[in-house]
Amino acid sequence: MSQGKGGNNPKGGIPPKWNPFMDLLFLQGRAGRLFDDLMQRSCAGVSAGAWFPPVDIYETDGYIVLKAELPGVDNRHVSIEVDGNVLTLKGERRFEKTLSEENYHRMERFYGIFQRSFSLSNAVDKIGMKTQFKDGVLKITVPKAHEARHGAIKVKVS
């Protein structure tokens, strides 16, 4: 029984090249994030009501920028602390009791306290830190600390 030109591809021809390693890398990344979240929850000793907002961190020439998704969180219930090169983001999303729980068909959003700590790759200038809270996204811009210049210098030996 011949399958004809093209093998198992119903359209005929050569099927697109599949790279199993890309799938493995994707799964490794997802498993790593899941493991990190579980470790943070168990190590932090937080209550069952805790949740962990997703965060992006990137770096520019002069700044480290952190963006956290905090929809429904009042900015008065958010605090930021910097100790050395560790930035800690704490807060709470409070459940608004406009309806009784019996009226809900489904509750998928997380409520309660959150706390996330991030080790920053550089020393930072705490005093120049700026925040912006817009459309449920908190943007924290932290200037890198001015360090001694890297590079060669000439020293006169006497």
SVG drawing of the C-alpha trace seen along z (x, -y; Angstrom):
<svg xmlns="http://www.w3.org/2000/svg" viewBox="-28 -61 88 63">
<polyline fill="none" stroke="black" stroke-width="0.4" points="0.0,0.0 1.7,-3.1 1.0,-6.5 2.1,-8.3 4.2,-11.4 4.2,-13.4 3.9,-10.6 1.2,-11.3 0.7,-14.9 -2.8,-15.1 -1.9,-18.1 1.1,-16.3 4.6,-17.6 7.0,-17.9 5.5,-18.7 6.8,-21.8 9.9,-21.0 9.0,-20.3 11.6,-21.2 11.0,-19.2 13.6,-21.1 11.6,-24.3 8.7,-22.5 11.0,-21.2 12.4,-24.6 8.9,-26.0 7.8,-23.2 11.0,-23.8 10.3,-27.5 6.7,-26.8 7.7,-24.1 10.4,-26.5 7.9,-29.3 5.4,-26.9 8.1,-25.6 9.2,-29.1 5.7,-30.1 5.2,-27.0 8.5,-27.6 7.6,-31.3 4.3,-30.3 5.6,-27.6 8.8,-29.4 7.0,-32.7 4.6,-31.1 1.7,-33.2 -1.9,-32.5 -4.2,-30.7 -5.6,-34.0 -2.3,-35.1 -1.8,-35.6 1.1,-36.5 0.7,-39.2 2.7,-38.7 5.7,-40.9 8.0,-41.9 11.5,-43.2 13.8,-44.7 16.9,-46.9 18.0,-49.9 21.3,-51.7 20.5,-53.7 17.4,-52.0 15.9,-48.8 12.2,-48.8 9.6,-46.5 6.0,-46.3 3.4,-44.5 -0.2,-43.7 -2.4,-44.9 -5.9,-45.3 -8.4,-46.1 -5.7,-47.0 -6.0,-50.5 -2.6,-52.2 -3.1,-53.1 -2.8,-49.3 0.6,-48.9 4.0,-49.4 7.5,-49.1 10.7,-48.5 14.3,-48.4 16.9,-46.8 20.3,-46.6 19.6,-45.1 16.3,-43.4 13.1,-45.1 9.9,-43.9 6.4,-44.6 3.6,-44.2 -0.1,-44.9 -3.6,-43.7 -6.6,-43.3 -9.7,-43.7 -12.9,-41.9 -15.7,-44.4 -18.8,-43.1 -21.4,-44.7 -23.0,-41.3 -23.2,-38.3 -21.1,-35.3 -24.3,-33.3 -25.1,-35.6 -21.8,-34.7 -21.9,-32.0 -18.1,-31.9 -15.2,-33.6 -11.9,-33.3 -10.0,-36.4 -7.7,-36.3 -8.1,-38.5 -6.1,-39.0 -2.5,-40.0 0.5,-39.5 4.3,-39.9 7.0,-39.4 10.7,-40.0 13.2,-40.4 17.0,-40.4 18.1,-43.2 21.2,-42.6 22.8,-46.0 23.1,-48.3 20.3,-50.8 19.6,-54.4 16.6,-54.2 16.2,-58.0 15.6,-58.4 13.0,-55.7 9.8,-56.6 6.4,-54.9 3.5,-55.2 0.1,-53.4 -2.0,-53.4 -4.6,-51.0 -4.0,-48.4 -0.2,-48.3 2.3,-49.5 5.6,-50.6 8.5,-51.0 11.6,-52.8 14.7,-52.4 17.9,-54.2 21.1,-52.2 23.6,-53.5 26.5,-55.3 29.5,-53.1 33.2,-53.7 34.1,-53.7 35.1,-50.4 38.1,-50.4 41.8,-51.0 43.4,-53.9 47.1,-54.9 48.8,-54.9 52.2,-56.5 54.6,-54.3 57.2,-56.2"/>
</svg>
